[in-house]
Amino acid sequence: MSTLVDRPAGAPQPPRTTPADLLPLLTASVRAVLTLLVPIAVLTLVAWLGAVRSTSSLAAVVRVGADGGLLGHGAPVAVIGGTLAVAPLGVTLLALASAVRAVRTWVRDQAAAERGVPFWPGTAVFAGGYGVLALLVALVTRSGVAAAGPLHALLGGLAVGAAGFALGARSHRPALPERVPAVVAAALRPAAACVAALLALGALTVAVALVHGRDDVFLLHRSLDPGWLGGTLLALAQSLLLPSLAVWAVAWLAGPGFAVGTATSVAPGGTVLATLPAVPVLGALPPQGPTPTATWLVVVLPVLVGAGAAALRRPRAGEPTGLRHRLAVAGLTGVLAGAAVALLAAVVSGPLGSGRMSELGPDPLLTGLAVAGEVAAGGVLALLLLRTWVARRGTRVPADLPAGLDAPAGGLLGRSRRPGRGTAGPGGGAGGAEPPGAGS
């Protein structure tokens, strides 16, 4: 009632978001799925046309492209003689980019119509539509040769759709509920920064390995004799694997390493390999045998990432600034970062057929635990060293403070000033004491 009384007479009432405004999100989900699958299908069709000896039908070629897209959503594909479960994260990133673009188009349409963007209902509608479409693709493309897991396709579609909506409508994302503990809310952003920094280090490690082992990579490529068209398509297919290899490199930097087949290991302590599949990018793997002891220094990098996240984090408004709270945030940052890396490791590991290739990628549990411990240790160590440095250095007050201003009550980590450490006050007394007779 008060709203009706307070509103000026004749003022237009802003339009409200109705369920009909959410229906275009279903169309957006269809557009996002097609934007991903159509280019993949075209590339597989080009490869089929360029393969002179291929006896596959056009329908089989389309199914191969669809299975590749579903594999990027984390859905394992059962084939004759084994299962393919190593997700090419390049396809996942393309799917995420397609979803973000579709959501942004809907957000612009809502803004043009002066309507709101309901975040959680929009997330449910878009992710639900995307997940159902992924499920339908998995069911339609099943055959006796290859079949993607329907449940995994649904869950992967829901995850990609939800992440795409969250990124596409991030400016309309509501604040965290008040019931979320302060330590959890404070650790979310530094944990995301730690994961991004670790992935960047992993990508840099892959780039260095490719440059260092370029001779072996080119040798494997030439041995396949793919021709110019096949070579181009092979290079494109391997580029979709590079983000997955970056996660493998994170596992290597953290210490546990990864496997490239059963009874194999690629870790800072050494490399144990057997016969590798004919994939040229695998020529960048370290050579067989033990590595120099100094290679273990790479484990310091995740520790430095955690230290940097803890030292550079700025507390939010109203957040406790005590050392105990900051230590708890640093520890939880490591736990969250480790959980995220473990999830990525689970997506990019698994079987790639049968036999020796039934074990590929890093161990999710060991990798997550290693990253969690190293990031948390780095953050805790950085805070303790910073606390010790401030305690020894003391709180220094600038001598050129404007008149009437004094130093802050606490130091960098909340250390209070001790009496007698301040500069002279206006009347020359210690600690800024007011001289006698100043008020007269």
C-alpha positions in Angstrom: 0.0 0.0 0.0 2.8 2.4 0.8 4.3 1.8 -2.6 1.1 2.9 -4.3 0.9 6.0 -2.1 4.6 7.0 -2.5 4.6 6.6 -6.3 4.1 9.9 -8.2 0.8 10.2 -10.0 1.0 9.2 -13.6 4.5 7.6 -13.3 4.8 4.6 -15.6 5.2 1.3 -13.7 8.3 -0.6 -14.7 7.6 -3.8 -16.5 8.2 -6.9 -14.4 10.0 -10.1 -15.6 7.4 -12.7 -16.4 7.9 -16.4 -17.3 7.4 -15.5 -20.9 10.7 -13.5 -20.7 12.5 -16.7 -19.8 11.3 -18.7 -22.8 13.9 -17.1 -25.2 16.5 -18.7 -23.0 15.4 -22.1 -24.4 16.0 -20.8 -27.9 19.3 -19.4 -26.7 20.3 -22.9 -25.4 19.5 -24.4 -28.8 21.6 -21.8 -30.5 24.5 -22.4 -28.1 24.4 -26.2 -28.8 24.2 -25.7 -32.6 27.0 -23.1 -32.6 29.2 -25.8 -31.1 28.1 -28.9 -32.9 27.8 -27.5 -36.4 31.5 -26.5 -36.8 32.6 -29.8 -35.3 30.4 -31.7 -37.8 31.7 -29.6 -40.7 35.3 -30.4 -39.7 34.6 -34.1 -39.4 32.8 -34.0 -42.8 35.8 -32.3 -44.4 38.1 -35.0 -42.9 35.7 -37.7 -44.3 35.8 -36.1 -47.8 39.6 -35.9 -47.6 40.0 -39.5 -46.6 40.1 -41.3 -49.9 40.0 -44.8 -48.3 37.2 -44.1 -45.9 34.2 -46.4 -46.1 32.1 -44.7 -43.4 28.7 -43.4 -44.1 27.7 -39.7 -43.8 25.5 -40.5 -40.8 28.5 -42.2 -39.1 30.6 -39.2 -39.7 28.0 -36.9 -38.1 27.8 -39.2 -35.1 31.6 -39.0 -34.7 31.4 -35.2 -34.6 28.5 -35.3 -32.0 30.4 -37.8 -29.9 33.4 -35.4 -29.9 31.2 -32.6 -28.7 29.7 -34.7 -26.0 33.2 -35.9 -24.9 34.0 -32.2 -24.3 31.1 -32.1 -21.9 32.6 -34.9 -19.9 30.4 -37.7 -21.3 32.5 -40.9 -21.8 32.0 -42.6 -25.2 31.9 -46.3 -25.3 33.5 -47.7 -28.5 34.3 -51.2 -29.7 37.0 -52.6 -27.4 37.1 -49.8 -24.8 35.9 -46.4 -23.6 37.1 -42.9 -24.4 36.8 -40.7 -21.3 39.6 -38.1 -21.5 37.7 -34.8 -22.2 39.3 -32.4 -24.6 39.0 -29.2 -22.6 39.4 -27.2 -25.8 35.9 -28.4 -26.8 34.7 -27.5 -23.3 36.0 -24.0 -23.6 34.3 -23.6 -27.1 31.0 -24.8 -25.6 31.3 -22.4 -22.7 32.1 -19.5 -25.1 29.0 -20.4 -27.2 26.8 -20.5 -24.1 28.1 -17.1 -22.9 27.5 -15.5 -26.2 23.9 -16.8 -26.3 23.2 -15.6 -22.8 24.6 -12.1 -23.5 22.3 -11.8 -26.4 19.3 -12.5 -24.2 20.6 -10.1 -21.5 20.9 -7.3 -24.2 17.3 -8.0 -25.3 16.1 -7.8 -21.7 17.9 -4.5 -21.3 16.5 -3.1 -24.5 13.0 -4.0 -23.3 13.8 -2.4 -19.9 13.2 -5.7 -18.1 15.2 -7.2 -15.4 17.5 -10.3 -15.5 16.4 -12.8 -12.9 19.7 -14.6 -12.2 18.6 -17.9 -10.6 15.5 -18.5 -12.6 17.5 -17.7 -15.8 20.2 -20.1 -14.7 17.7 -22.9 -14.2 16.0 -22.4 -17.5 19.1 -22.0 -19.6 21.1 -24.8 -17.9 18.1 -27.1 -18.0 17.5 -26.5 -21.7 21.2 -27.0 -22.5 21.3 -30.2 -20.4 18.2 -31.7 -22.1 19.6 -30.9 -25.5 22.9 -32.7 -24.6 20.9 -35.7 -23.4 18.9 -35.8 -26.7 22.1 -35.6 -28.8 23.6 -38.5 -26.8 20.4 -40.6 -27.3 20.0 -39.8 -31.0 23.6 -40.5 -32.0 24.0 -43.8 -30.2 25.0 -46.7 -32.4 26.6 -50.1 -32.2 30.0 -48.5 -32.9 30.0 -45.7 -30.4 27.6 -44.5 -27.7 28.0 -41.5 -25.3 26.8 -41.9 -21.7 23.3 -40.2 -21.5 23.6 -39.4 -17.8 27.0 -37.9 -18.1 25.9 -35.9 -21.1 23.0 -34.5 -19.1 25.1 -33.6 -16.1 27.8 -32.1 -18.3 25.3 -30.1 -20.2 23.8 -28.8 -17.0 27.3 -27.8 -15.8 28.3 -26.0 -19.0 24.9 -24.3 -19.2 25.0 -23.0 -15.6 28.6 -21.8 -16.0 27.8 -20.1 -19.3 24.8 -18.3 -17.8 26.8 -17.2 -14.7 29.5 -15.7 -17.0 27.2 -14.2 -19.5 25.0 -12.5 -16.8 27.7 -11.9 -14.2 26.9 -8.2 -13.9 23.4 -9.3 -12.6 24.8 -11.9 -10.2 23.3 -11.4 -6.8 25.4 -11.1 -3.7 26.2 -14.1 -1.6 23.6 -14.9 1.0 24.3 -13.7 4.5 24.2 -17.2 5.9 27.5 -18.0 4.0 30.3 -17.9 6.5 32.6 -14.9 6.2 35.7 -17.2 5.9 34.1 -19.0 2.9 33.0 -15.7 1.2 36.5 -14.3 1.7 38.2 -17.4 0.2 36.2 -17.8 -3.0 37.9 -15.1 -5.0 41.6 -15.9 -4.0 40.9 -19.6 -4.7 39.7 -18.8 -8.2 42.7 -16.6 -8.7 45.0 -19.4 -7.6 43.4 -21.9 -10.0 43.7 -19.4 -12.8 47.4 -18.8 -12.0 48.1 -22.5 -11.8 46.5 -23.1 -15.2 48.5 -20.3 -16.6 51.7 -21.9 -15.2 50.5 -25.2 -16.7 50.0 -23.7 -20.1 53.4 -22.1 -19.9 54.9 -25.4 -19.0 53.3 -27.0 -22.0 54.5 -24.3 -24.3 58.1 -24.7 -23.0 57.9 -28.5 -23.5 56.6 -28.1 -27.0 59.5 -25.7 -27.9 62.0 -28.0 -26.3 60.7 -31.1 -27.9 59.8 -29.7 -31.3 62.1 -32.0 -33.2 60.3 -35.1 -31.8 56.9 -33.5 -32.4 57.7 -32.8 -36.1 59.2 -36.2 -36.5 56.0 -37.9 -35.3 53.9 -35.6 -37.4 55.9 -36.4 -40.6 55.8 -40.2 -39.8 52.0 -40.1 -40.1 52.2 -38.5 -43.6 48.8 -36.8 -43.2 49.1 -34.5 -46.2 48.3 -30.8 -46.1 44.6 -31.2 -45.4 45.0 -34.0 -42.9 47.9 -32.2 -41.3 45.8 -29.1 -40.8 42.9 -31.1 -39.3 45.4 -33.0 -37.1 46.8 -29.7 -35.8 43.3 -28.4 -35.0 42.4 -31.6 -33.2 45.6 -31.4 -31.1 45.0 -27.8 -30.3 41.8 -28.8 -28.6 43.9 -31.1 -26.3 46.2 -28.4 -25.2 44.0 -27.1 -22.3 43.8 -30.7 -21.1 47.6 -31.0 -21.3 47.8 -27.8 -19.2 45.9 -29.6 -16.4 48.4 -32.5 -16.8 51.2 -30.0 -16.4 49.6 -28.6 -13.2 49.7 -32.1 -11.8 53.4 -32.3 -12.8 54.1 -29.0 -11.1 52.3 -30.1 -7.9 54.4 -33.3 -7.7 52.1 -36.3 -8.3 52.5 -36.1 -12.1 50.4 -38.0 -14.6 50.3 -41.3 -16.5 50.4 -41.9 -20.2 49.4 -45.6 -20.1 49.5 -48.3 -17.4 52.7 -48.6 -15.4 53.9 -45.2 -16.6 54.6 -41.9 -14.8 55.6 -38.4 -15.7 56.6 -36.6 -12.6 59.3 -34.1 -11.4 61.3 -37.1 -10.0 61.5 -38.9 -13.3 59.8 -40.2 -16.4 58.7 -43.8 -17.0 57.2 -44.4 -20.4 56.3 -47.2 -22.8 55.0 -47.3 -26.3 53.0 -44.1 -26.9 50.0 -43.5 -29.2 50.9 -41.8 -32.5 49.9 -38.3 -31.4 52.6 -35.8 -32.3 52.0 -33.5 -29.3 53.1 -36.3 -27.0 56.6 -36.0 -28.5 57.0 -33.0 -26.0 57.0 -35.4 -23.0 60.2 -35.4 -21.0 62.7 -38.1 -22.0 62.8 -41.5 -20.3 64.7 -41.7 -17.1 65.4 -39.8 -13.9 65.5 -36.0 -13.9 67.9 -33.7 -12.1 67.2 -33.1 -8.5 66.7 -29.4 -9.1 63.6 -30.3 -11.1 61.7 -30.7 -7.8 62.0 -27.0 -7.4 58.9 -26.6 -9.6 56.9 -27.7 -6.6 57.7 -24.3 -5.1 55.5 -22.6 -7.8 52.1 -23.6 -6.3 53.4 -22.5 -2.9 54.3 -19.1 -4.3 50.9 -18.9 -5.9 49.3 -19.5 -2.5 51.6 -17.0 -0.9 50.8 -14.3 -3.5 47.1 -14.8 -3.1 47.3 -14.5 0.7 49.6 -11.5 0.7 47.7 -9.5 -2.0 44.2 -10.2 -0.8 42.4 -7.2 0.5 39.7 -7.7 3.2 36.2 -6.8 2.2 34.2 -4.2 4.1 33.1 -5.4 7.5 35.4 -8.5 7.3 37.5 -9.4 10.4 41.1 -8.4 10.0 42.6 -10.6 12.7 45.5 -12.9 12.0 43.4 -16.0 12.9 40.8 -15.1 10.4 43.4 -14.5 7.7 45.0 -17.8 8.4 41.7 -19.6 8.1 41.0 -17.8 4.8 44.5 -18.9 3.5 43.8 -22.5 4.5 40.4 -22.6 3.0 41.7 -21.0 -0.2 44.0 -24.0 -0.6 41.2 -26.4 0.0 39.0 -24.8 -2.6 41.8 -24.5 -5.1 42.7 -28.1 -4.6 39.0 -29.2 -5.0 38.8 -27.3 -8.3 42.0 -28.7 -9.6 40.9 -32.2 -8.6 37.7 -31.8 -10.5 39.6 -30.7 -13.6 42.0 -33.6 -13.2 39.0 -36.0 -13.0 37.6 -34.6 -16.3 40.9 -34.9 -18.2 41.9 -38.4 -16.9 40.5 -41.8 -17.6 40.8 -44.5 -20.3 41.5 -43.9 -23.9 40.5 -47.3 -25.2 41.6 -50.5 -23.7 44.8 -52.3 -22.8 47.7 -50.0 -22.0 45.7 -46.9 -22.7 43.2 -47.7 -20.0 45.0 -45.3 -17.7 45.7 -41.7 -18.8 46.1 -38.4 -17.0 46.7 -37.4 -13.4 45.2 -38.9 -10.3 42.5 -36.5 -9.2 42.8 -37.3 -5.5 46.5 -37.0 -5.2 46.7 -33.9 -7.4 43.9 -32.2 -5.4 45.6 -33.0 -2.1 49.0 -31.8 -3.3 47.6 -28.5 -4.7 45.5 -27.9 -1.5 48.5 -28.5 0.8 50.9 -26.4 -1.2 48.6 -23.4 -1.8 47.5 -23.4 1.8 51.1 -23.8 3.1 52.2 -20.9 0.9 49.4 -18.6 2.2 50.0 -19.4 5.8 53.7 -19.0 5.5 53.3 -15.7 3.8 51.0 -14.3 6.5 53.3 -15.5 9.3 56.4 -14.0 7.7 54.5 -10.8 7.0 53.4 -10.7 10.6 56.9 -11.2 11.9 58.3 -8.5 9.6 55.8 -6.0 10.7 56.4 -6.8 14.4 60.1 -6.3 14.0 59.9 -3.2 11.9 57.2 -1.6 14.1 54.6 0.9 13.0 56.2 4.0 11.5 54.3 7.2 11.3 55.0 9.6 8.4 56.5 12.8 9.7 54.6 14.9 7.1 51.1 14.1 8.2 48.8 17.1 7.8 47.9 19.0 11.0 45.2 17.3 13.0 45.8 13.8 11.6 47.4 11.0 13.4 48.6 7.5 12.4 46.1 4.7 12.1 45.4 2.7 15.3 46.6 -0.6 13.8 49.5 -1.7 11.7 49.3 -3.7 8.4 48.0 -6.8 10.2 46.1 -5.0 13.0 49.0 -4.4 15.4 48.2 -1.6 17.7 50.6 1.2 18.4 52.4 1.2 21.6 52.4 4.4 23.7 55.4 6.6 23.2 56.1 5.5 19.6 54.3 8.3 17.9 55.7 11.6 16.7 55.6 14.8 18.5 52.2 16.5 18.7 51.3 20.0 17.9 52.9 21.3 21.1 55.9 19.1 21.0 54.7 16.5 23.6 55.3 12.8 23.0 52.5 10.9 21.3 50.8 14.1 20.2 49.8 15.1 23.8 48.2 18.5 24.2 50.4 21.0 25.9 49.2 22.7 29.0 47.2 25.8 28.3 46.4 24.9 24.7 42.8 25.2 25.3 43.0 28.7 26.8 
